[in-house]
């Protein structure tokens, strides 16, 4: 996540697959939950995250050889899973960075002839902060939690939809570069989409989900009161998946990740999900943010629990998620 500076206290925050069976169940209170038979494989989550946060990628700083390797890895993932490029290629060149840099963008067209003209954006940033210049035993900022974990989740969601073809709306899967430089990738991209009259329904951005919280909900959402997204996600999953984190409001995290670039231009529900709560992870922007400290069962469970929500978001007959 993009770096934040706080005064008191001084705190940093950037920031066997089968077919799908989707059954909606309506209770007497008209709450609709969605059942998903598709299973996210823990081994695939582990392998993907392990490479993306490996030393080989040298901290994935925007404009470096390391992030270029990450870009190729993500392009290959899209190709393997039949996710098409949204632009002419998977690469969306940043217009606001001095070195060559790219967002990686794929799309799955919706199956409904009308709803396919509306877009859901599922996103995470794949850049991090590179290599420490000072000589020390470990100089690579691997960024496993920030935000290789979020990229892993979005990638697995892309695989799910490519296998099940259960999205009536079109879905844009976006891996942003330049987030750590000031949300540059998302700021660049939204201007291009705006010029195309892009018909955005909602954006769900995933940021730092590598370790669980000790709370009675799975994750929190930034800008909790700005829309009914938290309420609808919980309705769709039939669980207390999303809760309110006071520190999120205190530190205004809504404005600190790539969701804000989309909200700023489209004024639609665009929010980030996270399980980093300022208490459960000591290695933000630290060389120890590595694969070995990631909780793979938690990440897998996070993705699995969100599948009913992203399915419902992509299939509801009307736009149920709205700004407050």
C-alpha positions as a Python dict, from the first residue, in 0.01 Angstrom:
ca = {
    (1, 'X'): (0, 0, 0),
    (2, 'X'): (111, 356, -68),
    (3, 'X'): (321, 494, 217),
    (4, 'X'): (150, 695, 490),
    (5, 'X'): (311, 911, 753),
    (6, 'X'): (143, 967, 1089),
    (7, 'X'): (250, 1190, 1377),
    (8, 'X'): (131, 1017, 1692),
    (9, 'X'): (209, 736, 1679),
    (10, 'X'): (450, 727, 1384),
    (11, 'X'): (304, 453, 1172),
    (12, 'X'): (367, 338, 815),
    (13, 'X'): (103, 191, 591),
    (14, 'X'): (107, 207, 213),
    (15, 'X'): (-75, 20, 208),
    (16, 'X'): (-863, -2922, -864),
    (17, 'X'): (-1078, -2682, -1007),
    (18, 'X'): (-1423, -2794, -1114),
    (19, 'X'): (-1732, -2635, -1249),
    (20, 'X'): (-1926, -2382, -1048),
    (21, 'X'): (-2264, -2445, -902),
    (22, 'X'): (-2424, -2122, -791),
    (23, 'X'): (-2743, -2146, -588),
    (24, 'X'): (-2920, -1845, -445),
    (25, 'X'): (-3118, -1900, -127),
    (26, 'X'): (-3373, -1649, -11),
    (27, 'X'): (-3465, -1648, 356),
    (28, 'X'): (-3777, -1494, 501),
    (29, 'X'): (-3581, -1172, 545),
    (30, 'X'): (-3494, -1177, 174),
    (31, 'X'): (-3123, -1209, 249),
    (32, 'X'): (-2958, -1382, -45),
    (33, 'X'): (-2648, -1593, -1),
    (34, 'X'): (-2471, -1774, -280),
    (35, 'X'): (-2325, -2123, -261),
    (36, 'X'): (-2013, -2204, -463),
    (37, 'X'): (-1894, -2559, -528),
    (38, 'X'): (-1567, -2443, -691),
    (39, 'X'): (-1268, -2497, -460),
    (40, 'X'): (-963, -2272, -451),
    (41, 'X'): (-651, -2487, -431),
    (42, 'X'): (-410, -2399, -151),
    (43, 'X'): (-114, -2530, -350),
    (44, 'X'): (-190, -2293, -638),
    (45, 'X'): (-219, -1998, -402),
    (46, 'X'): (114, -2092, -247),
    (47, 'X'): (301, -2142, -574),
    (48, 'X'): (174, -1816, -725),
    (49, 'X'): (254, -1606, -419),
    (50, 'X'): (592, -1770, -366),
    (51, 'X'): (715, -1672, -711),
    (52, 'X'): (569, -1322, -710),
    (53, 'X'): (744, -1245, -379),
    (54, 'X'): (1068, -1425, -462),
    (55, 'X'): (1414, -1268, -457),
    (56, 'X'): (1432, -1320, -833),
    (57, 'X'): (1189, -1029, -880),
    (58, 'X'): (1408, -796, -672),
    (59, 'X'): (1124, -622, -491),
    (60, 'X'): (922, -536, -806),
    (61, 'X'): (1002, -165, -804),
    (62, 'X'): (820, 14, -1086),
    (63, 'X'): (1037, 57, -1395),
    (64, 'X'): (1292, -214, -1305),
    (65, 'X'): (1391, -552, -1446),
    (66, 'X'): (1231, -718, -1145),
    (67, 'X'): (883, -588, -1211),
    (68, 'X'): (926, -670, -1580),
    (69, 'X'): (964, -1036, -1478),
    (70, 'X'): (651, -1003, -1268),
    (71, 'X'): (464, -854, -1565),
    (72, 'X'): (560, -1146, -1788),
    (73, 'X'): (452, -1389, -1514),
    (74, 'X'): (111, -1222, -1489),
    (75, 'X'): (67, -1206, -1867),
    (76, 'X'): (143, -1578, -1889),
    (77, 'X'): (-112, -1646, -1616),
    (78, 'X'): (-382, -1461, -1810),
    (79, 'X'): (-293, -1646, -2131),
    (80, 'X'): (-302, -1984, -1958),
    (81, 'X'): (-645, -1908, -1818),
    (82, 'X'): (-794, -1764, -2138),
    (83, 'X'): (-833, -1413, -1999),
    (84, 'X'): (-809, -1177, -2295),
    (85, 'X'): (-623, -843, -2304),
    (86, 'X'): (-850, -544, -2249),
    (87, 'X'): (-628, -311, -2452),
    (88, 'X'): (-433, -420, -2762),
    (89, 'X'): (-205, -618, -2534),
    (90, 'X'): (-211, -699, -2163),
    (91, 'X'): (17, -401, -2104),
    (92, 'X'): (-130, -61, -2027),
    (93, 'X'): (158, 186, -2036),
    (94, 'X'): (169, 444, -1758),
    (95, 'X'): (150, 799, -1889),
    (96, 'X'): (281, 958, -1568),
    (97, 'X'): (610, 779, -1500),
    (98, 'X'): (949, 857, -1648),
    (99, 'X'): (1052, 495, -1711),
    (100, 'X'): (862, 233, -1911),
    (101, 'X'): (602, 86, -1676),
    (102, 'X'): (283, -108, -1727),
    (103, 'X'): (-41, -206, -1562),
    (104, 'X'): (-136, -561, -1659),
    (105, 'X'): (-503, -573, -1762),
    (106, 'X'): (-722, -865, -1866),
    (107, 'X'): (-1094, -895, -1933),
    (108, 'X'): (-1361, -1162, -1933),
    (109, 'X'): (-1667, -1053, -2126),
    (110, 'X'): (-1998, -1100, -1951),
    (111, 'X'): (-2238, -1371, -2066),
    (112, 'X'): (-2551, -1155, -2056),
    (113, 'X'): (-2619, -950, -2373),
    (114, 'X'): (-2722, -645, -2171),
    (115, 'X'): (-2525, -674, -1846),
    (116, 'X'): (-2199, -737, -2031),
    (117, 'X'): (-2191, -364, -2107),
    (118, 'X'): (-2139, -296, -1736),
    (119, 'X'): (-1799, -360, -1579),
    (120, 'X'): (-1678, -488, -1246),
    (121, 'X'): (-1311, -416, -1169),
    (122, 'X'): (-1114, -659, -951),
    (123, 'X'): (-769, -521, -880),
    (124, 'X'): (-448, -521, -678),
    (125, 'X'): (-106, -361, -722),
    (126, 'X'): (186, -579, -822),
    (127, 'X'): (464, -326, -765),
    (128, 'X'): (661, -285, -444),
    (129, 'X'): (961, -80, -330),
    (130, 'X'): (1258, -270, -469),
    (131, 'X'): (1600, -302, -310),
    (132, 'X'): (1746, -134, -1),
    (133, 'X'): (2049, 75, -96),
    (134, 'X'): (2221, 36, 239),
    (135, 'X'): (2441, -269, 277),
    (136, 'X'): (2272, -524, 503),
    (137, 'X'): (2225, -902, 504),
    (138, 'X'): (1886, -884, 331),
    (139, 'X'): (1830, -595, 90),
    (140, 'X'): (1523, -711, -102),
    (141, 'X'): (1179, -577, -16),
    (142, 'X'): (987, -883, -134),
    (143, 'X'): (641, -737, -67),
    (144, 'X'): (470, -1070, -4),
    (145, 'X'): (188, -912, 196),
    (146, 'X'): (211, -577, 17),
    (147, 'X'): (68, -661, -226),
    (148, 'X'): (162, -996, -379),
    (149, 'X'): (-108, -1140, -153),
    (150, 'X'): (-375, -921, -313),
    (151, 'X'): (-251, -999, -663),
    (152, 'X'): (-272, -1370, -581),
    (153, 'X'): (-636, -1330, -475),
    (154, 'X'): (-733, -1141, -790),
    (155, 'X'): (-552, -1397, -1007),
    (156, 'X'): (-741, -1683, -845),
    (157, 'X'): (-1068, -1499, -900),
    (158, 'X'): (-977, -1458, -1265),
    (159, 'X'): (-915, -1831, -1290),
    (160, 'X'): (-1249, -1903, -1122),
    (161, 'X'): (-1447, -1691, -1365),
    (162, 'X'): (-1254, -1821, -1666),
    (163, 'X'): (-1338, -2178, -1565),
    (164, 'X'): (-1701, -2124, -1464),
    (165, 'X'): (-1806, -1850, -1706),
    (166, 'X'): (-2047, -1738, -1436),
    (167, 'X'): (-2012, -1362, -1483),
    (168, 'X'): (-2302, -1189, -1656),
    (169, 'X'): (-2122, -854, -1631),
    (170, 'X'): (-1782, -807, -1786),
    (171, 'X'): (-1493, -818, -1542),
    (172, 'X'): (-1170, -625, -1569),
    (173, 'X'): (-880, -786, -1382),
    (174, 'X'): (-615, -523, -1317),
    (175, 'X'): (-267, -548, -1167),
    (176, 'X'): (-143, -193, -1110),
    (177, 'X'): (213, -67, -1127),
    (178, 'X'): (323, 256, -960),
    (179, 'X'): (98, 228, -654),
    (180, 'X'): (392, 277, -422),
    (181, 'X'): (492, 586, -622),
    (182, 'X'): (161, 759, -553),
    (183, 'X'): (-113, 549, -715),
    (184, 'X'): (38, 625, -1055),
    (185, 'X'): (-87, 316, -1237),
    (186, 'X'): (-449, 362, -1140),
    (187, 'X'): (-438, 738, -1195),
    (188, 'X'): (-306, 683, -1546),
    (189, 'X'): (-553, 409, -1633),
    (190, 'X'): (-871, 581, -1514),
    (191, 'X'): (-813, 870, -1753),
    (192, 'X'): (-803, 629, -2046),
    (193, 'X'): (-1117, 451, -1928),
    (194, 'X'): (-1297, 780, -1877),
    (195, 'X'): (-1216, 879, -2235),
    (196, 'X'): (-1376, 552, -2350),
    (197, 'X'): (-1695, 623, -2151),
    (198, 'X'): (-1618, 311, -1950),
    (199, 'X'): (-1938, 186, -1785),
    (200, 'X'): (-1819, 103, -1432),
    (201, 'X'): (-2050, -64, -1184),
    (202, 'X'): (-1807, -116, -897),
    (203, 'X'): (-1442, -183, -813),
    (204, 'X'): (-1315, -421, -548),
    (205, 'X'): (-946, -367, -476),
    (206, 'X'): (-754, -617, -262),
    (207, 'X'): (-470, -492, -44),
    (208, 'X'): (-255, -684, 205),
    (209, 'X'): (-442, -1004, 296),
    (210, 'X'): (-143, -1221, 387),
    (211, 'X'): (-222, -1277, 754),
    (212, 'X'): (-550, -1301, 948),
    (213, 'X'): (-688, -1063, 1208),
    (214, 'X'): (-802, -1164, 1557),
    (215, 'X'): (-1151, -1026, 1506),
    (216, 'X'): (-1500, -1159, 1454),
    (217, 'X'): (-1493, -1077, 1082),
    (218, 'X'): (-1263, -1187, 802),
    (219, 'X'): (-1165, -851, 652),
    (220, 'X'): (-1245, -481, 664),
    (221, 'X'): (-1332, -247, 382),
    (222, 'X'): (-1197, 103, 334),
    (223, 'X'): (-1451, 382, 329),
    (224, 'X'): (-1698, 160, 518),
    (225, 'X'): (-1976, 420, 528),
    (226, 'X'): (-1934, 548, 173),
    (227, 'X'): (-2146, 272, 19),
    (228, 'X'): (-2344, -37, 112),
    (229, 'X'): (-2069, -266, -22),
    (230, 'X'): (-1986, -421, 317),
    (231, 'X'): (-2352, -495, 384),
    (232, 'X'): (-2403, -650, 41),
    (233, 'X'): (-2088, -863, 58),
    (234, 'X'): (-2203, -1005, 391),
    (235, 'X'): (-2546, -1068, 243),
    (236, 'X'): (-2398, -1250, -55),
    (237, 'X'): (-2163, -1467, 154),
    (238, 'X'): (-2414, -1529, 433),
    (239, 'X'): (-2135, -1458, 683),
    (240, 'X'): (-1981, -1170, 871),
    (241, 'X'): (-1713, -1143, 607),
    (242, 'X'): (-1664, -766, 626),
    (243, 'X'): (-1645, -554, 940),
    (244, 'X'): (-1561, -198, 1039),
    (245, 'X'): (-1205, -121, 1151),
    (246, 'X'): (-1184, 212, 1340),
    (247, 'X'): (-821, 267, 1242),
    (248, 'X'): (-923, 249, 876),
    (249, 'X'): (-1139, 555, 927),
    (250, 'X'): (-885, 726, 1153),
    (251, 'X'): (-607, 695, 894),
    (252, 'X'): (-836, 756, 594),
    (253, 'X'): (-721, 443, 415),
    (254, 'X'): (-992, 488, 154),
    (255, 'X'): (-770, 751, -6),
    (256, 'X'): (-446, 549, 13),
    (257, 'X'): (-488, 273, -243),
    (258, 'X'): (-587, 233, -606),
    (259, 'X'): (-959, 225, -532),
    (260, 'X'): (-948, 601, -474),
    (261, 'X'): (-831, 678, -829),
    (262, 'X'): (-1141, 504, -963),
    (263, 'X'): (-1376, 663, -713),
    (264, 'X'): (-1232, 1006, -783),
    (265, 'X'): (-1315, 980, -1154),
    (266, 'X'): (-1627, 763, -1163),
    (267, 'X'): (-1792, 842, -826),
    (268, 'X'): (-1904, 479, -797),
    (269, 'X'): (-1850, 231, -513),
    (270, 'X'): (-1474, 165, -536),
    (271, 'X'): (-1323, 25, -218),
    (272, 'X'): (-1038, -188, -88),
    (273, 'X'): (-1049, -505, 121),
    (274, 'X'): (-768, -582, 364),
    (275, 'X'): (-678, -796, 664),
    (276, 'X'): (-384, -581, 777),
    (277, 'X'): (-508, -413, 1096),
    (278, 'X'): (-194, -244, 1239),
    (279, 'X'): (-165, -523, 1498),
    (280, 'X'): (-113, -847, 1307),
    (281, 'X'): (189, -774, 1087),
    (282, 'X'): (520, -614, 1187),
    (283, 'X'): (688, -605, 848),
    (284, 'X'): (516, -334, 646),
    (285, 'X'): (771, -194, 398),
    (286, 'X'): (1034, -414, 561),
    (287, 'X'): (1268, -668, 403),
    (288, 'X'): (1105, -935, 623),
    (289, 'X'): (774, -907, 433),
    (290, 'X'): (846, -1243, 275),
    (291, 'X'): (661, -1552, 161),
    (292, 'X'): (766, -1752, 467),
    (293, 'X'): (556, -1533, 698),
    (294, 'X'): (241, -1552, 486),
    (295, 'X'): (-54, -1757, 609),
    (296, 'X'): (-148, -1957, 300),
    (297, 'X'): (-458, -2125, 450),
    (298, 'X'): (-588, -1781, 549),
    (299, 'X'): (-533, -1636, 200),
    (300, 'X'): (-699, -1940, 43),
    (301, 'X'): (-994, -1907, 278),
    (302, 'X'): (-1019, -1534, 204),
    (303, 'X'): (-1049, -1602, -169),
    (304, 'X'): (-1293, -1887, -117),
    (305, 'X'): (-1516, -1681, 109),
    (306, 'X'): (-1521, -1389, -137),
    (307, 'X'): (-1622, -1602, -439),
    (308, 'X'): (-1996, -1588, -360),
    (309, 'X'): (-1974, -1210, -328),
    (310, 'X'): (-1787, -1146, -652),
    (311, 'X'): (-2019, -1390, -827),
    (312, 'X'): (-2327, -1206, -708),
    (313, 'X'): (-2174, -868, -789),
    (314, 'X'): (-2118, -988, -1145),
    (315, 'X'): (-2464, -1143, -1189),
    (316, 'X'): (-2724, -937, -1000),
    (317, 'X'): (-3000, -814, -1236),
    (318, 'X'): (-2967, -460, -1099),
    (319, 'X'): (-2680, -261, -950),
    (320, 'X'): (-2734, -344, -585),
    (321, 'X'): (-2415, -183, -453),
    (322, 'X'): (-2468, 192, -435),
    (323, 'X'): (-2310, 499, -279),
    (324, 'X'): (-2459, 619, 49),
}
